[in-house]
């Protein structure tokens, strides 16, 4: 079962890397990098399932918190760099 999950995870990783390469704009690339972090989280969960060590789940939890905060910070930084819109 885990081999099938690993194959799908590898395919998802390749698709995300191709999207990161092809997508225009900073916002699209931020979303692609966030998807890369989701692939890393899934790899940690698969490693925990395969090895039986729960330490991988602790790593996944910590990484999820850091990845979420990083995505939010990049979104704020992107918005701060945008020119302000004129009112109606």
C-alpha positions, 0 to 999 in steps of 0.5 A: 500500500505504501508503495502506491502512495509513494508513486502518487507522491512522486508524481505529485512532486514532479507535477508541482515542480513543473508548475513551479517552473512554468507558472507566471507571477510570484503569487502562483509560485508561492502557491507552488512552493506551498504545495512542495511543503505539502509533498514534504509533509506527505513524505514524512507521514509515509516514512512514519507509516513505513518505519513505524517511528512516530518521530516522523510525525513530530517532524511533520507537525513542526514542518507544517506549522513553519510552512504555514507561517512561511506562506502567510509571511510571503503573502503579506510580503507580496501584498505589501510590495503591490501598488495601492489601488485608487479608491472609487 
